[in-house]
Amino acid sequence: MANLKKRVPENVPGDFLVDSTCIDCDACRQIAPAVFGEATETSFVKAQPVTSGDRRQALQALLSCPTGSIGCR
């Protein structure tokens, strides 16, 4: 699970976040492209999920993250 203290600054405010342990593997952006974007060296939450489909994809990305860099409050 992501560390709130290591949250990357590019994340938009809300329940989902990416922390600085992200290795920019692209998995989250492939699974939930409406939610996650690419920064210089990490992914980040570009838009909090609004629809149930986006939320489901964001949760799948959280579960699939190889470094546990995605978190949800």
VENHU-V985440 format. One line per field, one symbol per residue. ss: DSSP state (a for helix, b for strand, c for the rest). burial: 1 if it has 9 or more other ideal C-beta (glycine too) atoms within 8 Angstrom, else 0. Layout:
ss = ???
burial = ???
This chain:
ss = cccaaabccccccccbbbbcccccccaaaaaccccbbbccccbbbccccccaaaaaaaaaaaaacccccbbbc
burial = 0110011100100001111011000011101100111010011110011000011011111101100011110
